[in-house]
Amino acid sequence: MSTSISTATSTRTRKASGSTTPEDSAARRVDETGADLACPGCDLLVNVAGLHDGESAACPRCGHTLTRYRADASSRTLAFTVAALILLVIANSFSFLSFSAGGLENQMTLGQTPGTLFEYGMPSAAFIVGAFIIFIPAGVLVMMVGLCIPLLQQRYYPWLRTLAKGIFLAQNWAMVEVFIIGVIVALVKIAAMATVYLGVSFWAYVAFAICFTLAVASLDRYQCWQQIEALESMQ
Ligand SMILES: [Zn+2]
């Protein structure tokens, strides 16, 4: 089965071009520019070299967005990451929700969510919830800070590759937006039985979820590996 390489479409002027022979493909694959990228949607090898600031490359076969080049990607990612970390600390420091019904009032914090599940005899659910909504997102953010600073300073460290692999693996398991949707669905049901007050932590967590999503979206996987390889080659 032969593979082919096509030139990616970009938001500026570049259009898809025809395929080349397998021999050409093999030659291009070992090209030192390393600009060929396999489309995650259809496995087509696409040439994504020569993107300029703000341009993105899309697969000419299935339209999947492959990479977006931004000259300020590392500083942009670092800004969203630090903002998300600060908001996560705030979200864990104040009241998340409070309920009142029949003269009784109850207040809960974000940290009490896994704690309450544990008290109700569901330790595995408590562990999963705590990991997915607090600890894994926090770990991803700390690792992203550790990656973005060396990339901004143009400094190579041998652990950069391991750190990048850890980020791209762990970010799949951070489910902050799923938690927010779950809380909103639960609130709609609880609102019929009790008066619900949204605390500072709730809004901080919503803002955290937005900043976290933007931080993860800003860290382009292909451009990140290209930067690490460029730093590596300068050693
Ligand atoms: Zn494709």
Residues whose N, C-alpha, C, O or C-beta is under 5 A from the ligand:
A	BS01	ZN	C39 G41 C42 D43 L44 C59 R61 C62 G63 H64
